[in-house]
Amino acid sequence: MIERVRVSKWILPVGVAVGVALISQSALGVSAAHVASSLAVRSPSQARLSSAGWRIQSAPNPPKPKGSGLSGVSCVSASDCIAVGESGQPVVLAERWNGQTWQVQETPSPPELSGLSGVSCVSASDCVAVGSVGFGYGDGLLVERWDGERWQLQAAPNPNGSELSGVSCVSASDCVAVGANHPSPLSTTLVEHWDGSRWQRKPAPGDHGGRVPGAPGARFSFSLSDVSCVSASDCVAVGTHFAGVLVERWDGRQWRVQSAPNPNGSELSGVSCVSASDCVAVGQVTHGSPIPAAVLVERWDGKRWRVQGAPSPKKKNAGLSGVSCVSASTCVAVGNSGFNSASRVLVERWDGKRWQVQRAPGPRGSGLSGVSCVSASDCVAVGNSDSGVLVEQWGG
């Protein structure tokens, strides 16, 4: 399995662990401009087609691609997608699909190690990307906004040692971002809300850690990995805590924990909702180990969460990192199976009755971290490999 070195959905094959953090906008210049102008090296084997319809797309790769990758992607149409991650420098990386080619976008980047973990677009001229700066757990969060012409840093409440890993916008004036705060060896949940004028931190279960049953005074960690909103008053966030999976729901007034199955110590990495009564969350069964053992899929039917049967490659560690649903009968989940250089991309599809593995091309040491579908016949998945950034497209 490719080593997960961040709370973000990006799976890194090797290299230094990278965290996240926000400094004041005045302290950050557009220091990634030289990176954007030099990203001309292409990933290998980018014209191969899979029999199932997945194909690798040519995407700009840094001159030193090792350690580069894309963590999240958001498409508003078949000809307009934005993917984010980090280059091997390492500084933030954003690339845009215009229907014909992927191009690197100039982005503000802190002088420290930095990366973007998630992105959400409501139109071709309005996207929000979140991430972190710093080393390891991260020194603080990072928020950037695309206005159709350029990326700009946005100020946001920035607790010490914080990072954001997922974001979901329902309009230009309503976004929710989730992640974790690391004020001590224990992490706590972090939820922030954009109201059109500013970011504000919202209270959520686990934002002060959690108590360990039977151990007075003891506390354990909470963190959120992803969020999906269907309206300003209905969002679902997923993640993990010391005891396993974590699911929280926003009802327009407050965040509440939802009961969800927790097989053998597990974690949830991605979530996608098509309505208030239909959500799919994906992740991995861990058995208490840092290395995932099998894929995990759970579904919300409006009343409760249930585990869905999903295939896991035999004799291989496997996990799912991201999911995108366009209807109750069409979802695509992505991740990887195997370990380190033996890792390969993993794609699974829900047809309304069952999950099935889809054949998808992938170079050595590859994994997919995020996916965005605009229809049942058009999806884009992003990730990384030993050779750098990886982008794949499903054409139906």
C-alpha positions as CSV (number, residue, x, y, z in Angstrom):
1,M,0.0,0.0,0.0
2,I,1.3,3.5,-0.7
3,E,2.1,5.2,2.5
4,R,-0.4,7.8,3.6
5,V,1.6,10.6,5.1
6,R,-1.0,13.3,5.5
7,V,-4.6,13.6,6.8
8,S,-5.3,14.7,3.2
9,K,-6.7,12.2,0.6
10,W,-3.5,12.3,-1.4
11,I,-1.6,9.1,-1.1
12,L,2.2,9.6,-1.4
13,P,4.4,6.7,-2.5
14,V,7.5,7.9,-0.8
15,G,9.1,11.1,0.5
16,V,8.7,13.6,3.2
17,A,5.4,14.0,5.1
18,V,3.8,17.3,4.3
19,G,1.3,19.2,6.5
20,V,-0.6,22.5,6.1
21,A,-0.9,26.1,7.6
22,L,-2.1,29.6,6.8
23,I,-0.1,32.8,7.4
24,S,-1.4,36.3,6.7
25,Q,-2.0,37.0,3.1
26,S,0.5,39.9,3.2
27,A,3.2,37.4,4.2
28,L,2.6,35.2,1.2
29,G,3.7,36.0,-2.3
30,V,3.0,34.2,-5.5
31,S,6.2,32.1,-5.0
32,A,4.9,29.2,-7.1
33,A,5.0,31.3,-10.3
34,H,8.4,29.8,-11.3
35,V,7.0,26.3,-10.7
36,A,3.9,26.9,-12.9
37,S,6.1,28.2,-15.8
38,S,8.4,25.2,-15.6
39,L,5.9,22.3,-15.3
40,A,6.3,20.9,-18.7
41,V,7.5,17.3,-18.2
42,R,4.7,14.8,-18.9
43,S,3.8,11.7,-17.0
44,P,4.6,8.4,-18.8
45,S,2.2,6.1,-20.6
46,Q,-0.5,8.8,-20.7
47,A,-2.2,7.7,-23.9
48,R,-3.1,4.1,-22.9
49,L,-6.7,3.1,-22.9
50,S,-8.3,0.5,-20.6
51,S,-10.9,-1.8,-22.0
52,A,-13.4,-0.5,-19.5
53,G,-13.1,3.1,-20.7
54,W,-10.6,4.6,-18.2
55,R,-7.6,6.3,-19.8
56,I,-4.7,8.2,-18.5
57,Q,-4.7,11.9,-19.5
58,S,-1.6,13.8,-20.2
59,A,-1.1,16.3,-17.4
60,P,1.8,18.7,-16.6
61,N,4.4,17.2,-14.3
62,P,7.1,19.1,-12.4
63,P,10.8,18.9,-13.6
64,K,11.5,16.9,-10.4
65,P,8.2,14.9,-10.3
66,K,9.1,12.6,-7.4
67,G,6.9,13.5,-4.5
68,S,4.4,15.3,-6.7
69,G,0.7,14.4,-6.8
70,L,-2.9,15.6,-7.0
71,S,-5.2,15.2,-4.0
72,G,-8.6,16.4,-5.1
73,V,-10.6,17.3,-8.2
74,S,-13.8,19.2,-8.9
75,C,-15.6,19.3,-12.3
76,V,-18.5,21.6,-13.2
77,S,-18.7,20.2,-16.7
78,A,-17.0,17.7,-19.0
79,S,-14.8,20.5,-20.3
80,D,-14.0,22.3,-17.0
81,C,-12.2,20.7,-14.0
82,I,-9.7,21.9,-11.4
83,A,-7.4,19.5,-9.6
84,V,-5.2,20.4,-6.7
85,G,-2.2,18.9,-4.8
86,E,1.4,19.7,-4.4
87,S,4.6,19.6,-6.5
88,G,7.8,18.0,-5.5
89,Q,9.3,21.4,-4.5
90,P,7.1,21.2,-2.5
91,V,4.6,24.0,-3.1
92,V,0.9,24.0,-3.9
93,L,-0.2,22.8,-7.3
94,A,-3.4,23.6,-9.2
95,E,-4.2,22.3,-12.7
96,R,-7.1,23.1,-14.9
97,W,-8.8,21.0,-17.7
98,N,-10.4,23.0,-20.5
99,G,-11.8,20.1,-22.4
100,Q,-8.6,19.6,-24.4
101,T,-5.6,19.9,-22.2
102,W,-4.5,20.2,-18.6
103,Q,-2.6,23.4,-17.7
104,V,-0.9,24.5,-14.5
105,Q,-2.4,27.5,-12.9
106,E,-0.4,30.1,-11.1
107,T,-1.1,29.9,-7.4
108,P,0.0,31.7,-4.2
109,S,2.3,29.5,-2.3
110,P,3.9,30.0,1.2
111,P,7.6,29.8,1.6
112,E,7.2,26.8,3.8
113,L,6.3,23.3,2.7
114,S,2.7,23.5,1.4
115,G,0.0,21.5,-0.3
116,L,-3.7,21.5,-1.2
117,S,-5.9,18.6,-0.2
118,G,-9.4,19.3,-1.5
119,V,-11.3,21.5,-3.9
120,S,-14.9,22.4,-4.6
121,C,-16.2,24.4,-7.6
122,V,-19.7,25.8,-8.0
123,S,-18.9,27.3,-11.4
124,A,-16.1,27.8,-13.8
125,S,-15.3,31.1,-12.1
126,D,-15.7,30.1,-8.4
127,C,-13.7,27.4,-6.7
128,V,-12.3,27.0,-3.2
129,A,-9.3,24.9,-2.4
130,V,-8.1,23.9,1.1
131,G,-4.9,22.4,2.6
132,S,-2.0,23.2,4.9
133,V,1.5,24.4,5.2
134,G,4.3,23.2,7.5
135,F,5.9,19.8,8.2
136,G,4.2,16.6,9.4
137,Y,0.9,17.5,11.1
138,G,1.0,21.0,9.7
139,D,1.6,24.4,11.2
140,G,-1.7,25.8,10.0
141,L,-4.4,25.7,7.4
142,L,-4.4,27.1,3.9
143,V,-7.4,28.4,1.9
144,E,-7.3,29.7,-1.7
145,R,-10.1,30.9,-4.0
146,W,-10.4,30.9,-7.8
147,D,-12.4,33.8,-9.2
148,G,-12.2,32.9,-12.8
149,E,-9.0,34.8,-13.4
150,R,-6.6,34.1,-10.5
151,W,-6.2,32.2,-7.3
152,Q,-6.1,34.3,-4.1
153,L,-5.4,33.5,-0.5
154,Q,-8.3,33.8,1.9
155,A,-7.9,34.5,5.6
156,A,-9.4,31.9,7.9
157,P,-9.4,31.1,11.6
158,N,-6.1,29.3,12.1
159,P,-5.6,27.3,15.3
160,N,-2.1,26.2,16.0
161,G,-1.2,23.0,14.2
162,S,-4.3,22.9,12.0
163,E,-5.0,21.6,8.6
164,L,-8.0,21.3,6.2
165,S,-8.5,18.2,4.1
166,G,-11.9,18.6,2.5
167,V,-14.3,21.3,1.3
168,S,-17.8,21.4,-0.2
169,C,-19.6,24.5,-1.6
170,V,-23.3,24.8,-2.5
171,S,-22.9,28.4,-3.7
172,A,-20.4,31.2,-3.9
173,S,-21.5,32.3,-0.5
174,D,-21.8,29.0,1.3
175,C,-18.9,26.5,1.8
176,V,-17.9,24.1,4.5
177,A,-14.3,23.0,5.1
178,V,-13.2,20.2,7.5
179,G,-10.0,18.9,8.8
180,A,-8.1,18.5,12.1
181,N,-6.3,20.6,14.7
182,H,-3.3,19.3,16.5
183,P,-2.8,21.4,19.7
184,S,-1.1,18.4,21.4
185,P,-0.3,14.8,20.5
186,L,-4.0,14.4,20.2
187,S,-5.9,15.8,17.2
188,T,-9.4,17.4,17.3
189,T,-12.0,18.0,14.6
190,L,-11.9,21.3,12.8
191,V,-14.9,22.7,10.9
192,E,-15.0,26.1,9.2
193,H,-17.8,27.9,7.3
194,W,-17.7,30.5,4.5
195,D,-20.7,32.9,4.5
196,G,-19.7,34.9,1.4
197,S,-17.7,37.5,3.4
198,R,-15.5,35.5,5.9
199,W,-14.5,32.2,7.2
200,Q,-15.7,31.3,10.7
201,R,-14.9,28.3,12.9
202,K,-17.9,26.2,13.8
203,P,-18.2,24.1,16.9
204,A,-18.5,20.3,16.2
205,P,-18.3,17.1,18.1
206,G,-14.7,16.2,18.8
207,D,-13.3,19.7,18.5
208,H,-12.0,19.3,22.1
209,G,-11.0,15.7,21.7
210,G,-13.0,12.8,23.2
211,R,-13.2,10.9,26.4
212,V,-12.1,7.3,26.7
213,P,-14.8,5.1,28.3
214,G,-13.7,3.7,31.6
215,A,-10.6,5.9,31.8
216,P,-11.5,9.1,33.6
217,G,-9.4,12.1,32.4
218,A,-8.1,10.2,29.3
219,R,-8.9,11.6,25.9
220,F,-8.5,10.4,22.3
221,S,-8.1,11.9,18.9
222,F,-10.8,13.0,16.4
223,S,-10.2,14.2,12.8
224,L,-12.4,14.8,9.7
225,S,-11.2,13.9,6.2
226,D,-14.0,15.0,3.8
227,V,-17.4,16.7,3.6
228,S,-20.4,16.8,1.2
229,C,-23.2,19.3,1.3
230,V,-26.5,19.2,-0.6
231,S,-27.8,22.5,0.8
232,A,-26.8,25.2,3.3
233,S,-28.6,23.2,6.0
234,D,-27.5,19.7,5.1
235,C,-23.9,18.5,5.2
236,V,-22.2,15.2,6.1
237,A,-18.5,15.0,7.2
238,V,-16.6,11.8,7.7
239,G,-13.3,10.9,9.3
240,T,-11.9,8.8,12.2
241,H,-11.3,8.8,15.9
242,F,-9.4,6.5,18.2
243,A,-12.2,3.9,18.2
244,G,-12.8,3.9,14.4
245,V,-15.1,5.6,11.9
246,L,-16.6,9.1,12.5
247,V,-19.6,10.6,10.8
248,E,-21.0,14.0,11.6
249,R,-24.1,15.8,10.2
250,W,-24.9,19.5,9.9
251,D,-28.7,20.3,10.1
252,G,-28.4,24.1,9.6
253,R,-28.0,24.7,13.3
254,Q,-25.5,22.4,14.7
255,W,-23.2,19.4,14.0
256,R,-24.2,16.1,15.5
257,V,-22.5,12.7,15.5
258,Q,-24.3,10.0,13.5
259,S,-24.1,6.4,14.5
260,A,-22.3,4.3,11.8
261,P,-21.0,0.8,11.5
262,N,-17.4,0.4,12.6
263,P,-16.0,-3.0,11.4
264,N,-12.8,-4.1,13.0
265,G,-11.4,-0.6,13.5
266,S,-11.9,1.5,10.4
267,E,-11.7,5.0,8.9
268,L,-13.7,6.9,6.4
269,S,-11.8,9.1,3.8
270,G,-14.4,10.4,1.4
271,V,-18.1,11.1,1.1
272,S,-20.6,12.1,-1.6
273,C,-24.3,13.0,-1.1
274,V,-26.9,13.3,-3.9
275,S,-29.7,14.2,-1.4
276,A,-30.4,14.4,2.3
277,S,-31.4,10.8,2.2
278,D,-28.7,9.3,0.0
279,C,-25.0,9.5,0.9
280,V,-22.0,7.2,0.2
281,A,-18.9,7.2,2.4
282,V,-15.7,5.2,1.6
283,G,-12.5,4.3,3.4
284,Q,-10.7,1.3,4.7
285,V,-10.9,-1.4,7.3
286,T,-7.6,-1.2,9.3
287,H,-7.9,-3.8,12.1
288,G,-6.1,-1.1,14.2
289,S,-3.1,-1.0,11.9
290,P,-1.8,2.0,10.0
291,I,-1.9,-0.1,6.9
292,P,-5.4,-0.6,5.4
293,A,-6.5,-4.2,5.0
294,A,-9.7,-4.0,2.9
295,V,-12.0,-1.4,1.3
296,L,-15.0,0.0,3.3
297,V,-18.2,1.4,1.8
298,E,-21.1,2.7,3.9
299,R,-24.4,4.1,2.7
300,W,-26.9,6.5,4.3
301,D,-30.5,5.9,3.4
302,G,-32.1,8.7,5.3
303,K,-32.5,6.7,8.5
304,R,-29.3,4.9,9.1
305,W,-25.8,4.0,7.8
306,R,-25.2,0.5,6.6
307,V,-22.1,-1.3,5.3
308,Q,-22.3,-2.1,1.6
309,G,-20.5,-5.1,0.2
310,A,-17.6,-4.0,-2.0
311,P,-14.9,-6.1,-3.5
312,S,-11.3,-5.9,-2.2
313,P,-8.4,-7.3,-4.3
314,K,-7.4,-10.7,-2.9
315,K,-4.1,-10.9,-1.0
316,K,-3.5,-7.2,-1.3
317,N,-3.9,-4.3,1.1
318,A,-6.6,-2.0,-0.3
319,G,-8.4,1.2,0.6
320,L,-10.6,3.8,-1.0
321,S,-9.8,7.5,-0.7
322,G,-12.5,9.4,-2.6
323,V,-16.0,8.9,-4.1
324,S,-18.4,10.8,-6.4
325,C,-22.1,10.1,-6.9
326,V,-24.3,11.6,-9.6
327,S,-27.4,9.7,-8.7
328,A,-28.6,7.0,-6.3
329,S,-27.6,4.4,-8.8
330,T,-24.3,5.8,-10.1
331,C,-21.2,6.3,-7.9
332,V,-17.5,5.9,-8.5
333,A,-14.9,5.3,-5.8
334,V,-11.1,5.4,-6.1
335,G,-8.1,4.4,-4.1
336,N,-5.3,1.9,-4.4
337,S,-4.3,-1.7,-3.7
338,G,-0.9,-3.1,-2.9
339,F,2.0,-1.4,-1.1
340,N,4.7,1.1,-2.1
341,S,6.1,0.5,-5.6
342,A,3.8,-2.5,-6.0
343,S,0.7,-0.3,-5.5
344,R,-1.8,0.1,-8.3
345,V,-4.9,2.2,-8.8
346,L,-8.2,0.9,-7.6
347,V,-11.6,2.0,-9.1
348,E,-15.0,0.7,-8.1
349,R,-18.4,1.5,-9.5
350,W,-21.9,1.3,-8.0
351,D,-24.7,0.6,-10.5
352,G,-27.6,0.8,-8.1
353,K,-27.3,-2.9,-7.2
354,R,-23.7,-3.7,-6.5
355,W,-20.1,-2.5,-6.4
356,Q,-17.8,-3.8,-9.1
357,V,-14.1,-3.2,-9.7
358,Q,-13.4,-1.4,-13.0
359,R,-10.2,-1.9,-14.9
360,A,-8.1,1.2,-15.0
361,P,-4.5,1.8,-16.2
362,G,-1.8,2.7,-13.7
363,P,2.0,2.9,-13.7
364,R,4.1,1.5,-10.9
365,G,3.5,2.9,-7.4
366,S,0.2,4.5,-8.4
367,G,-2.9,5.4,-6.4
368,L,-5.9,7.6,-6.9
369,S,-7.0,10.1,-4.2
370,G,-10.0,12.0,-5.6
371,V,-12.7,11.7,-8.2
372,S,-15.4,14.0,-9.7
373,C,-18.2,12.8,-12.0
374,V,-20.5,15.2,-13.9
375,S,-22.5,12.3,-15.4
376,A,-22.6,8.5,-15.5
377,S,-20.3,8.6,-18.5
378,D,-17.9,11.3,-17.6
379,C,-15.6,11.2,-14.5
380,V,-12.1,12.4,-13.7
381,A,-9.9,10.8,-11.1
382,V,-6.6,12.2,-9.8
383,G,-3.7,10.9,-7.8
384,N,0.0,10.2,-8.0
385,S,2.6,7.5,-8.9
386,D,6.3,7.0,-8.7
387,S,6.5,9.2,-11.8
388,G,4.5,12.2,-10.4
389,V,1.0,13.4,-11.0
390,L,-1.7,11.0,-12.4
391,V,-5.0,11.9,-14.1
392,E,-7.4,9.4,-15.5
393,Q,-10.8,10.0,-17.3
394,W,-13.8,7.7,-17.6
395,G,-15.5,8.2,-20.9
396,G,-18.4,5.7,-20.4
